[in-house]
Amino acid sequence: MERIYKIESVLRKSNTIIIIQGNYDRIYNYFNHNNGDGRFLKYTKLKGIAQEGLTKKDLDKCDFLRTFCCFPIFSQRFVDRLSHILKDEVIFYPIEICCENQKKDFYAAKRSEEHTSELQSLA
């Protein structure tokens, strides 16, 4: 049986999206449509830039960030606490977020291909 999770941000202000840097189409297609094998992630570190509404203090307290690329970004704290529960459903990839000229490590989340294949076979 599929589990459904609801995720909400603690931020209640505008301009708090992470803009993904790099080959947007390749990243979008891999994370959202399972196009490609993801090998490019072995040679390229994912990077994102925080919109002007986000501060370093916001990043320190947030466990979930939104992107235009339609995949969630989670804090180290989130990964430490919940990765054992999500290990069969989600793969976490390191992503460096730049905010106020400082860098902070987070994790981009992608549904595991096994889980996605199961869902597609049910459709």
TORDO-304827 format. One record per atom (N, C-alpha, C): residue in one letter; x, y, z. Coordinates in Angstrom, 3 decimals, always signed. Example, Ala and Ser with C-alpha at 12.3 -4.5 7.8 and 13.67 -1.06 7.14 Angstrom:
<rs>
R/A/+13.190/-5.690/+7.800;
R/A/+12.300/-4.500/+7.800;
R/A/+13.200/-3.300/+7.800;
R/S/+12.850/-2.250/+7.080;
R/S/+13.670/-1.060/+7.140;
R/S/+12.900/+0.030/+7.870;
</rs>
This chain:
<rs>
R/M/+0.831/-1.172/+0.000;
R/M/+0.000/+0.000/+0.000;
R/M/+0.884/+1.246/+0.000;
R/E/+0.528/+2.190/-0.828;
R/E/+1.295/+3.431/-0.936;
R/E/+1.015/+4.341/+0.262;
R/R/+2.083/+4.907/+0.795;
R/R/+1.937/+5.888/+1.872;
R/R/+1.956/+7.277/+1.261;
R/I/+1.156/+8.160/+1.811;
R/I/+1.114/+9.542/+1.345;
R/I/+1.580/+10.438/+2.480;
R/Y/+2.506/+11.343/+2.154;
R/Y/+3.051/+12.269/+3.131;
R/Y/+2.666/+13.683/+2.726;
R/K/+2.357/+14.501/+3.693;
R/K/+2.069/+15.909/+3.425;
R/K/+3.211/+16.726/+4.012;
R/I/+3.755/+17.614/+3.186;
R/I/+4.893/+18.428/+3.597;
R/I/+4.508/+19.891/+3.476;
R/E/+4.792/+20.646/+4.506;
R/E/+4.540/+22.078/+4.472;
R/E/+5.763/+22.816/+4.982;
R/S/+5.951/+23.986/+4.451;
R/S/+7.062/+24.819/+4.886;
R/S/+6.640/+25.647/+6.104;
R/V/+7.590/+25.909/+6.985;
R/V/+7.309/+26.781/+8.128;
R/V/+7.354/+28.245/+7.708;
R/L/+7.852/+28.504/+6.512;
R/L/+7.959/+29.882/+6.030;
R/L/+6.619/+30.366/+5.496;
R/R/+6.227/+31.533/+5.926;
R/R/+4.959/+32.115/+5.481;
R/R/+5.187/+33.483/+4.850;
R/K/+6.164/+33.569/+3.985;
R/K/+6.456/+34.824/+3.305;
R/K/+6.779/+34.540/+1.851;
R/S/+6.795/+35.574/+1.032;
R/S/+7.025/+35.393/-0.400;
R/S/+8.518/+35.339/-0.722;
R/N/+8.807/+34.942/-1.947;
R/N/+10.181/+34.866/-2.462;
R/N/+11.065/+33.936/-1.646;
R/T/+10.571/+32.720/-1.416;
R/T/+11.340/+31.749/-0.629;
R/T/+11.575/+30.445/-1.403;
R/I/+11.676/+30.565/-2.703;
R/I/+11.910/+29.408/-3.567;
R/I/+13.410/+29.263/-3.837;
R/I/+13.853/+28.034/-3.999;
R/I/+15.234/+27.761/-4.377;
R/I/+15.302/+27.640/-5.906;
R/I/+16.197/+28.403/-6.507;
R/I/+16.402/+28.363/-7.954;
R/I/+17.552/+27.397/-8.223;
R/I/+17.262/+26.330/-8.976;
R/I/+18.262/+25.311/-9.270;
R/I/+19.204/+25.817/-10.355;
R/Q/+20.492/+25.621/-10.147;
R/Q/+21.524/+26.021/-11.104;
R/Q/+21.956/+24.809/-11.922;
R/G/+22.411/+25.038/-13.130;
R/G/+22.906/+23.952/-13.968;
R/G/+21.948/+23.641/-15.096;
R/N/+22.049/+22.440/-15.621;
R/N/+21.220/+22.007/-16.736;
R/N/+19.821/+21.683/-16.212;
R/Y/+18.970/+22.697/-16.211;
R/Y/+17.633/+22.586/-15.617;
R/Y/+16.844/+21.429/-16.217;
R/D/+16.846/+21.300/-17.543;
R/D/+16.059/+20.244/-18.190;
R/D/+16.503/+18.856/-17.750;
R/R/+17.809/+18.638/-17.705;
R/R/+18.333/+17.328/-17.301;
R/R/+17.952/+17.028/-15.848;
R/I/+18.130/+18.006/-14.977;
R/I/+17.804/+17.822/-13.560;
R/I/+16.307/+17.584/-13.394;
R/Y/+15.492/+18.408/-14.024;
R/Y/+14.032/+18.279/-13.931;
R/Y/+13.583/+16.902/-14.421;
R/N/+14.064/+16.504/-15.582;
R/N/+13.638/+15.223/-16.146;
R/N/+14.079/+14.034/-15.316;
R/Y/+15.264/+14.107/-14.736;
R/Y/+15.727/+12.990/-13.905;
R/Y/+14.904/+12.892/-12.615;
R/F/+14.726/+14.000/-11.930;
R/F/+14.021/+13.971/-10.648;
R/F/+12.516/+13.760/-10.786;
R/N/+11.917/+14.245/-11.855;
R/N/+10.468/+14.191/-11.973;
R/N/+9.927/+13.118/-12.909;
R/H/+10.736/+12.684/-13.876;
R/H/+10.244/+11.724/-14.856;
R/H/+11.121/+10.482/-14.987;
R/N/+12.124/+10.340/-14.142;
R/N/+13.054/+9.203/-14.197;
R/N/+13.711/+9.057/-15.566;
R/N/+13.903/+10.170/-16.265;
R/N/+14.598/+10.138/-17.550;
R/N/+16.097/+10.179/-17.300;
R/G/+16.808/+9.212/-17.814;
R/G/+18.251/+9.144/-17.622;
R/G/+18.600/+8.299/-16.412;
R/D/+19.886/+8.065/-16.268;
R/D/+20.349/+7.202/-15.177;
R/D/+20.924/+7.978/-13.997;
R/G/+20.985/+9.299/-14.107;
R/G/+21.493/+10.107/-12.994;
R/G/+23.000/+10.102/-12.845;
R/R/+23.721/+9.506/-13.803;
R/R/+25.183/+9.470/-13.706;
R/R/+25.805/+10.854/-13.603;
R/F/+25.151/+11.831/-14.208;
R/F/+25.692/+13.194/-14.169;
R/F/+25.854/+13.701/-12.741;
R/L/+25.094/+13.140/-11.804;
R/L/+25.195/+13.577/-10.403;
R/L/+26.484/+13.103/-9.736;
R/K/+27.178/+12.140/-10.344;
R/K/+28.479/+11.713/-9.827;
R/K/+29.554/+12.736/-10.140;
R/Y/+29.325/+13.534/-11.182;
R/Y/+30.338/+14.484/-11.645;
R/Y/+29.959/+15.945/-11.402;
R/T/+28.718/+16.175/-11.033;
R/T/+28.233/+17.536/-10.830;
R/T/+27.521/+17.620/-9.491;
R/K/+27.863/+18.611/-8.713;
R/K/+27.156/+18.814/-7.456;
R/K/+25.944/+19.697/-7.724;
R/L/+24.804/+19.266/-7.224;
R/L/+23.604/+20.088/-7.362;
R/L/+23.787/+21.381/-6.576;
R/K/+23.334/+22.474/-7.168;
R/K/+23.442/+23.777/-6.520;
R/K/+22.146/+24.544/-6.690;
R/G/+21.825/+25.322/-5.682;
R/G/+20.643/+26.159/-5.749;
R/G/+20.923/+27.508/-5.114;
R/I/+20.178/+28.509/-5.566;
R/I/+20.311/+29.861/-5.018;
R/I/+18.977/+30.242/-4.395;
R/A/+19.023/+30.716/-3.172;
R/A/+17.811/+31.122/-2.470;
R/A/+17.317/+32.466/-2.998;
R/Q/+16.005/+32.585/-3.176;
R/Q/+15.436/+33.873/-3.544;
R/Q/+15.669/+34.862/-2.409;
R/E/+15.521/+36.148/-2.725;
R/E/+15.847/+37.195/-1.753;
R/E/+14.991/+37.161/-0.490;
R/G/+13.859/+36.472/-0.500;
R/G/+13.028/+36.377/+0.690;
R/G/+13.577/+35.439/+1.749;
R/L/+14.506/+34.571/+1.371;
R/L/+15.109/+33.623/+2.317;
R/L/+16.364/+34.217/+2.946;
R/T/+16.514/+33.987/+4.223;
R/T/+17.709/+34.425/+4.940;
R/T/+18.465/+33.205/+5.447;
R/K/+19.689/+33.424/+5.855;
R/K/+20.487/+32.337/+6.460;
R/K/+19.764/+31.787/+7.687;
R/K/+19.144/+32.660/+8.446;
R/K/+18.397/+32.239/+9.635;
R/K/+17.225/+31.326/+9.248;
R/D/+16.548/+31.653/+8.135;
R/D/+15.465/+30.795/+7.643;
R/D/+15.989/+29.402/+7.312;
R/L/+17.123/+29.350/+6.626;
R/L/+17.698/+28.052/+6.250;
R/L/+18.054/+27.229/+7.473;
R/D/+18.503/+27.895/+8.527;
R/D/+18.877/+27.183/+9.748;
R/D/+17.675/+26.529/+10.435;
R/K/+16.491/+27.120/+10.271;
R/K/+15.320/+26.570/+10.958;
R/K/+14.439/+25.695/+10.068;
R/C/+14.612/+25.781/+8.750;
R/C/+13.767/+25.024/+7.820;
R/C/+14.284/+23.612/+7.587;
R/D/+13.356/+22.672/+7.529;
R/D/+13.693/+21.306/+7.158;
R/D/+13.228/+20.983/+5.748;
R/F/+12.429/+21.881/+5.153;
R/F/+11.876/+21.661/+3.824;
R/F/+11.899/+22.962/+3.040;
R/L/+12.442/+22.887/+1.815;
R/L/+12.487/+24.048/+0.926;
R/L/+11.839/+23.682/-0.400;
R/R/+11.231/+24.669/-1.035;
R/R/+10.569/+24.468/-2.329;
R/R/+11.480/+24.915/-3.473;
R/T/+11.271/+24.277/-4.640;
R/T/+11.991/+24.663/-5.856;
R/T/+10.991/+24.822/-6.991;
R/F/+11.414/+25.517/-8.044;
R/F/+10.616/+25.554/-9.265;
R/F/+10.731/+24.234/-10.008;
R/C/+11.710/+23.445/-9.643;
R/C/+12.010/+22.195/-10.336;
R/C/+11.099/+21.049/-9.872;
R/C/+10.225/+21.325/-8.947;
R/C/+9.208/+20.368/-8.490;
R/C/+9.747/+19.141/-7.751;
R/F/+10.839/+19.275/-7.057;
R/F/+11.256/+18.220/-6.136;
R/F/+11.592/+18.882/-4.802;
R/P/+11.342/+18.190/-3.714;
R/P/+11.595/+18.801/-2.403;
R/P/+13.075/+18.791/-2.034;
R/I/+13.438/+19.756/-1.220;
R/I/+14.790/+19.845/-0.673;
R/I/+14.656/+19.795/+0.841;
R/F/+15.474/+18.921/+1.458;
R/F/+15.387/+18.718/+2.899;
R/F/+16.712/+19.030/+3.593;
R/S/+16.600/+19.382/+4.856;
R/S/+17.776/+19.688/+5.678;
R/S/+18.490/+18.410/+6.106;
R/Q/+19.708/+18.593/+6.583;
R/Q/+20.476/+17.478/+7.155;
R/Q/+19.712/+16.890/+8.344;
R/R/+19.108/+17.747/+9.127;
R/R/+18.332/+17.322/+10.300;
R/R/+17.200/+16.379/+9.875;
R/F/+16.471/+16.748/+8.818;
R/F/+15.390/+15.907/+8.307;
R/F/+15.929/+14.546/+7.867;
R/V/+17.005/+14.560/+7.089;
R/V/+17.592/+13.318/+6.576;
R/V/+18.064/+12.440/+7.737;
R/D/+18.702/+13.034/+8.731;
R/D/+19.172/+12.263/+9.882;
R/D/+18.020/+11.585/+10.615;
R/R/+16.909/+12.272/+10.742;
R/R/+15.782/+11.751/+11.522;
R/R/+14.843/+10.834/+10.756;
R/L/+14.710/+11.038/+9.444;
R/L/+13.681/+10.295/+8.712;
R/L/+14.175/+9.415/+7.571;
R/S/+15.452/+9.464/+7.242;
R/S/+15.923/+8.670/+6.101;
R/S/+15.724/+7.173/+6.334;
R/H/+15.812/+6.698/+7.562;
R/H/+15.611/+5.266/+7.816;
R/H/+14.157/+4.848/+7.547;
R/I/+13.223/+5.756/+7.715;
R/I/+11.813/+5.466/+7.433;
R/I/+11.556/+5.499/+5.927;
R/L/+12.223/+6.426/+5.240;
R/L/+11.989/+6.641/+3.809;
R/L/+12.973/+5.895/+2.908;
R/K/+13.843/+5.071/+3.472;
R/K/+14.945/+4.473/+2.713;
R/K/+14.512/+3.687/+1.489;
R/D/+13.333/+3.084/+1.506;
R/D/+12.873/+2.321/+0.351;
R/D/+12.069/+3.162/-0.635;
R/E/+11.776/+4.400/-0.272;
R/E/+10.912/+5.238/-1.098;
R/E/+11.622/+6.440/-1.715;
R/V/+12.679/+6.920/-1.060;
R/V/+13.304/+8.178/-1.467;
R/V/+14.821/+8.033/-1.509;
R/I/+15.419/+8.658/-2.518;
R/I/+16.878/+8.756/-2.603;
R/I/+17.222/+10.224/-2.363;
R/F/+18.193/+10.466/-1.494;
R/F/+18.614/+11.828/-1.181;
R/F/+19.943/+12.139/-1.867;
R/Y/+20.000/+13.289/-2.538;
R/Y/+21.203/+13.748/-3.221;
R/Y/+21.654/+15.067/-2.604;
R/P/+22.933/+15.201/-2.287;
R/P/+23.419/+16.468/-1.707;
R/P/+23.194/+17.635/-2.664;
R/I/+22.782/+18.755/-2.104;
R/I/+22.630/+19.987/-2.867;
R/I/+23.133/+21.138/-2.004;
R/E/+23.909/+21.996/-2.604;
R/E/+24.480/+23.150/-1.916;
R/E/+23.592/+24.364/-2.196;
R/I/+23.087/+24.968/-1.126;
R/I/+22.217/+26.137/-1.257;
R/I/+23.008/+27.382/-0.875;
R/C/+23.000/+28.359/-1.770;
R/C/+23.677/+29.635/-1.517;
R/C/+22.636/+30.662/-1.075;
R/C/+22.894/+31.267/+0.076;
R/C/+21.984/+32.257/+0.640;
R/C/+22.808/+33.319/+1.351;
R/E/+22.577/+34.566/+0.996;
R/E/+23.313/+35.683/+1.604;
R/E/+24.822/+35.451/+1.558;
R/N/+25.294/+35.013/+0.398;
R/N/+26.719/+34.759/+0.147;
R/N/+27.325/+33.684/+1.042;
R/Q/+26.488/+32.827/+1.595;
R/Q/+26.964/+31.686/+2.380;
R/Q/+26.366/+30.423/+1.793;
R/K/+27.064/+29.306/+1.979;
R/K/+26.607/+28.025/+1.447;
R/K/+26.208/+27.099/+2.587;
R/K/+25.131/+26.369/+2.348;
R/K/+24.646/+25.421/+3.352;
R/K/+24.236/+24.149/+2.618;
R/D/+24.554/+23.006/+3.199;
R/D/+24.242/+21.726/+2.576;
R/D/+22.836/+21.262/+2.939;
R/F/+22.115/+20.842/+1.916;
R/F/+20.784/+20.266/+2.044;
R/F/+20.755/+19.010/+1.180;
R/Y/+19.570/+18.407/+1.021;
R/Y/+19.429/+17.205/+0.214;
R/Y/+18.195/+17.301/-0.678;
R/A/+18.398/+17.076/-1.972;
R/A/+17.292/+16.984/-2.920;
R/A/+16.745/+15.563/-2.835;
R/A/+15.426/+15.441/-2.853;
R/A/+14.799/+14.124/-2.723;
R/A/+14.189/+13.684/-4.046;
R/K/+14.403/+12.408/-4.349;
R/K/+13.841/+11.804/-5.558;
R/K/+13.215/+10.474/-5.173;
R/R/+12.027/+10.233/-5.708;
R/R/+11.413/+8.931/-5.475;
R/R/+12.315/+7.833/-6.008;
R/S/+12.440/+6.750/-5.252;
R/S/+13.266/+5.639/-5.735;
R/S/+12.630/+5.050/-6.979;
R/E/+13.450/+4.575/-7.882;
R/E/+12.935/+4.060/-9.152;
R/E/+12.084/+2.814/-8.948;
R/E/+12.409/+1.994/-7.952;
R/E/+11.604/+0.807/-7.686;
R/E/+10.199/+1.212/-7.285;
R/H/+10.097/+2.225/-6.436;
R/H/+8.787/+2.681/-5.977;
R/H/+8.003/+3.315/-7.130;
R/T/+8.682/+4.091/-7.945;
R/T/+8.033/+4.724/-9.090;
R/T/+7.560/+3.669/-10.080;
R/S/+8.368/+2.631/-10.312;
R/S/+7.979/+1.565/-11.237;
R/S/+6.739/+0.837/-10.739;
R/E/+6.657/+0.606/-9.428;
R/E/+5.478/-0.038/-8.857;
R/E/+4.243/+0.802/-9.100;
R/L/+4.349/+2.123/-8.903;
R/L/+3.207/+3.005/-9.090;
R/L/+2.779/+3.040/-10.549;
R/Q/+3.750/+3.039/-11.473;
R/Q/+3.417/+3.095/-12.891;
R/Q/+2.739/+1.789/-13.330;
R/S/+3.119/+0.652/-12.754;
R/S/+2.512/-0.612/-13.135;
R/S/+1.072/-0.715/-12.619;
R/L/+0.724/+0.043/-11.586;
R/L/-0.630/+0.040/-11.068;
R/L/-1.559/+0.920/-11.907;
R/A/-0.984/+1.850/-12.652;
R/A/-1.810/+2.797/-13.427;
R/A/-2.452/+2.151/-14.631;
</rs>
